[in-house]
Amino acid sequence: MSIDPATLEVVRNSFVSIAEEMGVSLVRTAYSPGVKERRDCSCSIYDCDGMMTAQAEHVPLHLGVMPQAVKERKYFSG
């Protein structure tokens, strides 16, 4: 499948925007002071193979382990 650069950029920016909105919603609805006050959270979007497609610019420390956790979850979910 071939995709032109303009379409790719539009889709990429859409995914990043979705991940950012996920983070805003998470912080707004959180009960944890760590998330609510320190914004100590991360949001990202993954494909069906567990590969990260987009991430929000929150605390990127969490994102290092998230792809492996998503892959492991896929295998255990049956």
Buried (B, 14 or more C-beta within 10 A) or exposed (E): EEEEEEEEEEEEEEBBEBBBEBBEEBBEEBEEEEBBEEBBBBBBBBEEEBEBBBBBEBBEEBBEEBBEEBEEEEEEEE
